[in-house]
Each structure stands twice: as C-alpha cells, then as structure tokens.
Amino acid sequence: VQLQACGGGLVQAGGSLRVSCTASGRTFSTYAVGWFRQAPGKEREFVSAINWNGRSTYYSNSAQGRFTISRANAENTVYLQMNGLKPEDTGVYYCATKTGDLSTSGARYQYWGQGTQLTVSS
C-alpha cells in the first residue's frame, strides 16, 4: 500500500482545513487508517484513527470535538477535517494504515505516507 497525504497549508488560528490520504492498492478498504502529526522538535503524536468501514473512530484529547475523520473506500481516501485550528496544531501530518483494529500507537501501523505540512498562524 502506498499512501499520499495532501491538503496541508497555512491557515490562521480559528480556521479550518481538510487533509486527505489517498492510497493505492486494492486492499485499502480493509485497513484501519490513522493520522499522526509531528511538530518541530517534538515526537510524533497520534491525532485520530478510523477502522476499515468507518464505523469506529478515535481521537486524541486535543483533536476531540474539533477534528473529524472519515473515509471513502470507493475512492481509497481518508479525510481529516480540522476546525478551530490552533497554533499548536502546527506540524507535519502523516497518514498510516494497519491491518486489524485501529490503534493509537504508531508502531502498530505498517504503511506510512510522506506527510503534509500544516502551519497555523496566530
């Protein structure tokens, strides 16, 4: 599975942005997908995840209530809608896939995209 994350950019605090993760490979619809981010000088952290059919989702405390993850398996794409953005949301956003249930641990994901940069200005 090859993943392509896109949609990042520069946004003012309070704004919204949607990033996408598009996959190649016929088995994408069977994978759980997670979004992670890494700010400069910080460790990568979990943001959100969705199971294979979209019926189960999970969010970090910082993302809960502001971000929404969804997927369109027919398009091999997972979306992360981010509202109420804050400067602390700045970082490179990565998508990753894994077999089985969704997970908050990056170590459990087998395939990773190259990341897309989000910068939130204050």
HUTA-V895877 format. One record per residue. N is the residue number from 1. SS is DSSP state (helix for helix, strand for strand, loop for the rest). BURIAL is # if it has 9 or more other ideal C-beta (glycine too) atoms within 8 Angstrom, else .. Layout:
N,SS,BURIAL ; N,SS,BURIAL
This chain:
1,loop,# ; 2,strand,. ; 3,strand,# ; 4,strand,# ; 5,strand,# ; 6,strand,. ; 7,loop,# ; 8,loop,# ; 9,strand,. ; 10,strand,. ; 11,strand,# ; 12,strand,. ; 13,loop,# ; 14,loop,. ; 15,loop,. ; 16,loop,# ; 17,strand,# ; 18,strand,# ; 19,strand,# ; 20,strand,# ; 21,strand,# ; 22,strand,# ; 23,strand,# ; 24,strand,. ; 25,loop,. ; 26,loop,. ; 27,loop,. ; 28,helix,# ; 29,helix,. ; 30,helix,. ; 31,loop,# ; 32,strand,# ; 33,strand,# ; 34,strand,# ; 35,strand,# ; 36,strand,# ; 37,strand,# ; 38,strand,# ; 39,loop,. ; 40,loop,. ; 41,loop,. ; 42,loop,. ; 43,loop,. ; 44,loop,. ; 45,strand,# ; 46,strand,# ; 47,strand,# ; 48,strand,# ; 49,strand,# ; 50,strand,# ; 51,loop,# ; 52,loop,. ; 53,loop,. ; 54,loop,# ; 55,loop,. ; 56,loop,# ; 57,strand,# ; 58,strand,. ; 59,strand,# ; 60,loop,# ; 61,loop,. ; 62,loop,. ; 63,loop,# ; 64,loop,. ; 65,loop,. ; 66,loop,# ; 67,strand,# ; 68,strand,. ; 69,strand,# ; 70,strand,# ; 71,strand,# ; 72,strand,# ; 73,helix,# ; 74,helix,. ; 75,helix,. ; 76,loop,# ; 77,strand,# ; 78,strand,# ; 79,strand,# ; 80,strand,# ; 81,strand,# ; 82,strand,# ; 83,loop,. ; 84,loop,. ; 85,loop,# ; 86,loop,. ; 87,helix,. ; 88,helix,. ; 89,helix,# ; 90,loop,. ; 91,strand,# ; 92,strand,# ; 93,strand,# ; 94,strand,# ; 95,strand,# ; 96,strand,# ; 97,strand,# ; 98,strand,# ; 99,loop,. ; 100,loop,. ; 101,loop,. ; 102,loop,# ; 103,loop,# ; 104,loop,. ; 105,loop,. ; 106,helix,# ; 107,helix,. ; 108,helix,. ; 109,loop,# ; 110,loop,. ; 111,strand,# ; 112,strand,. ; 113,loop,# ; 114,loop,. ; 115,loop,# ; 116,strand,# ; 117,strand,# ; 118,strand,# ; 119,strand,# ; 120,strand,# ; 121,strand,. ; 122,loop,.
